[in-house]
Amino acid sequence: MIERGTAIVLIGFMGMGKSSVGQLLAERTGWRKFDTDELVAAKFALPIAEIFARFGEDRFRDAETSALRELPREGDSIVVTGGGTILRAKNVQLLREIGTIVCLNADEERLFERLASRRNRPLLQTSDPRATMKELLRSRETIYKKAADIMIDTSDLTHEEVADEVIKELKTLSVQR
């Protein structure tokens, strides 16, 4: 059995609101927030899209794994991950060591609406972003579900409501443990 930390770890596909919800959770709990995308961007001193363009996805994923290894295992924190963090089994193991994994998800239509307005998603810079999104989402769904301790559907919720739901679900989970 893996020793679990006390952090709240947010996973899920891009566009689920992990960063916004993570910020709200940090404000409500007073816990420190770590965002793996921000940590990797700081390490390279470049935006994520530029890291992908210059160095490729594999190099980005290596830096992401390195960032996870450096996160504290002691003390309370909020950890926000990038959408593909869970693609490496080692990362899922590291996330479990850090804390309770909460997966945010949404229906495809709502998700595409959220993503369509943004141009900063390197994996969606294709001739057919919707088809690419569907393919990526389908390829990752099972991995998200297997990694998650808690699943929360964000389709019809505001960021504030998602943060409320995360806190409620964590309380329920802690009572069950």
C-alpha positions as CSV (number, residue, x, y, z in Angstrom):
1,M,0.0,0.0,0.0
2,I,1.3,3.4,-1.0
3,E,1.7,6.0,1.8
4,R,-0.6,8.8,0.8
5,G,0.0,12.4,1.4
6,T,-2.6,15.0,2.4
7,A,-2.7,17.1,-0.8
8,I,-5.7,17.5,-3.0
9,V,-4.5,16.5,-6.5
10,L,-6.6,17.7,-9.5
11,I,-6.4,15.7,-12.7
12,G,-8.5,15.8,-15.9
13,F,-8.5,16.7,-19.5
14,M,-7.5,20.2,-20.7
15,G,-10.3,22.7,-20.3
16,M,-11.9,21.1,-17.2
17,G,-11.1,24.1,-15.0
18,K,-8.3,22.5,-12.9
19,S,-6.3,25.7,-12.6
20,S,-9.3,27.9,-11.6
21,V,-10.7,25.3,-9.2
22,G,-7.2,24.7,-7.7
23,Q,-6.9,28.5,-7.1
24,L,-10.3,28.6,-5.3
25,L,-9.4,25.5,-3.2
26,A,-6.1,27.1,-2.2
27,E,-7.9,30.3,-1.2
28,R,-10.6,28.4,0.8
29,T,-8.2,26.1,2.6
30,G,-5.2,28.4,3.0
31,W,-3.1,25.6,1.5
32,R,-0.2,26.2,-0.9
33,K,-0.9,25.6,-4.6
34,F,1.4,23.9,-7.0
35,D,0.6,23.8,-10.7
36,T,2.8,21.4,-12.7
37,D,2.4,23.4,-15.9
38,E,3.6,26.5,-14.1
39,L,6.5,24.6,-12.6
40,V,7.6,23.2,-16.0
41,A,7.1,26.6,-17.7
42,A,9.3,28.2,-15.0
43,K,12.0,25.6,-15.4
44,F,12.2,26.3,-19.1
45,A,11.4,30.0,-18.8
46,L,9.0,29.5,-21.7
47,P,5.2,29.1,-22.1
48,I,4.0,25.5,-22.4
49,A,3.1,25.9,-26.2
50,E,6.7,27.0,-26.8
51,I,8.2,24.1,-24.9
52,F,6.1,21.7,-27.0
53,A,7.2,23.5,-30.2
54,R,10.9,23.7,-29.4
55,F,11.5,20.5,-27.5
56,G,8.6,18.2,-28.1
57,E,6.1,16.4,-25.9
58,D,8.5,13.8,-24.6
59,R,10.9,16.5,-23.2
60,F,7.9,18.3,-21.7
61,R,6.6,15.0,-20.0
62,D,10.1,14.4,-18.6
63,A,10.1,17.8,-17.0
64,E,6.6,17.2,-15.7
65,T,7.7,13.9,-14.0
66,S,10.7,15.8,-12.5
67,A,8.4,18.5,-11.2
68,L,6.2,15.8,-9.5
69,R,9.2,14.2,-7.8
70,E,10.1,17.6,-6.4
71,L,6.7,18.3,-4.8
72,P,6.5,18.1,-1.0
73,R,5.0,14.9,0.4
74,E,4.5,16.5,3.8
75,G,1.9,19.2,4.6
76,D,-1.3,20.2,3.0
77,S,-1.3,21.5,-0.5
78,I,-3.3,21.7,-3.7
79,V,-1.7,20.2,-6.8
80,V,-3.0,21.1,-10.3
81,T,-1.7,18.8,-13.1
82,G,-1.7,19.2,-16.8
83,G,-4.1,17.1,-18.8
84,G,-1.6,14.5,-19.9
85,T,0.2,14.1,-16.6
86,I,-1.5,10.7,-16.1
87,L,-0.2,9.3,-19.3
88,R,2.9,8.0,-17.5
89,A,2.1,5.3,-14.9
90,K,5.0,6.6,-12.8
91,N,3.3,10.0,-12.6
92,V,0.1,8.4,-11.3
93,Q,2.1,6.6,-8.6
94,L,3.8,9.9,-7.7
95,L,0.4,11.6,-7.5
96,R,-0.9,8.9,-5.2
97,E,2.1,9.5,-2.9
98,I,1.2,13.2,-2.9
99,G,-2.5,12.9,-1.9
100,T,-6.1,12.2,-2.9
101,I,-6.6,12.3,-6.7
102,V,-9.7,14.2,-7.9
103,C,-10.6,13.9,-11.5
104,L,-12.6,16.7,-13.1
105,N,-14.6,15.7,-16.2
106,A,-17.3,17.1,-18.5
107,D,-19.4,16.0,-21.5
108,E,-17.7,16.4,-24.9
109,E,-19.9,19.2,-26.1
110,R,-19.3,21.4,-23.1
111,L,-15.6,20.6,-23.2
112,F,-15.3,21.6,-26.9
113,E,-17.1,24.8,-26.2
114,R,-14.6,25.6,-23.5
115,L,-11.6,24.7,-25.6
116,A,-12.7,26.3,-28.9
117,S,-12.1,29.8,-27.7
118,R,-8.5,29.1,-26.7
119,R,-5.5,28.9,-29.0
120,N,-2.9,28.0,-26.4
121,R,-3.5,24.2,-26.5
122,P,-0.5,22.7,-28.4
123,L,-2.1,19.3,-28.8
124,L,-5.2,20.8,-30.5
125,Q,-3.2,22.8,-33.1
126,T,-4.4,20.5,-35.9
127,S,-6.6,20.8,-39.0
128,D,-9.6,19.3,-37.1
129,P,-9.3,20.3,-33.4
130,R,-12.7,18.7,-32.5
131,A,-11.7,15.3,-33.9
132,T,-8.3,15.6,-32.2
133,M,-10.0,16.5,-28.9
134,K,-12.3,13.5,-29.1
135,E,-9.5,11.1,-29.9
136,L,-7.3,12.4,-27.1
137,L,-10.2,12.3,-24.7
138,R,-11.2,8.8,-25.6
139,S,-7.6,7.6,-25.3
140,R,-7.3,9.1,-21.8
141,E,-10.7,8.4,-20.2
142,T,-9.9,5.0,-18.8
143,I,-6.5,6.3,-17.4
144,Y,-8.3,9.2,-15.7
145,K,-10.9,6.8,-14.1
146,K,-8.3,4.3,-12.9
147,A,-6.1,7.1,-11.4
148,A,-9.0,8.9,-9.6
149,D,-10.1,8.5,-6.1
150,I,-13.0,10.9,-6.8
151,M,-14.7,11.8,-10.1
152,I,-16.6,15.2,-10.4
153,D,-18.6,16.1,-13.5
154,T,-18.1,19.9,-14.1
155,S,-20.4,20.1,-17.2
156,D,-23.0,22.3,-15.5
157,L,-21.1,23.7,-12.6
158,T,-19.3,27.0,-12.0
159,H,-15.7,26.8,-10.7
160,E,-17.0,27.8,-7.3
161,E,-19.5,24.9,-7.4
162,V,-16.8,22.5,-8.4
163,A,-14.6,23.6,-5.5
164,D,-17.6,23.1,-3.2
165,E,-18.1,19.6,-4.6
166,V,-14.4,18.7,-4.2
167,I,-14.5,19.7,-0.5
168,K,-17.8,17.8,0.0
169,E,-16.5,14.6,-1.7
170,L,-13.2,14.7,0.2
171,K,-15.1,14.9,3.5
172,T,-17.3,11.9,2.4
173,L,-14.2,10.0,1.4
174,S,-12.3,10.7,4.7
175,V,-15.3,9.4,6.7
176,Q,-15.3,6.2,4.6
177,R,-11.6,5.6,5.2
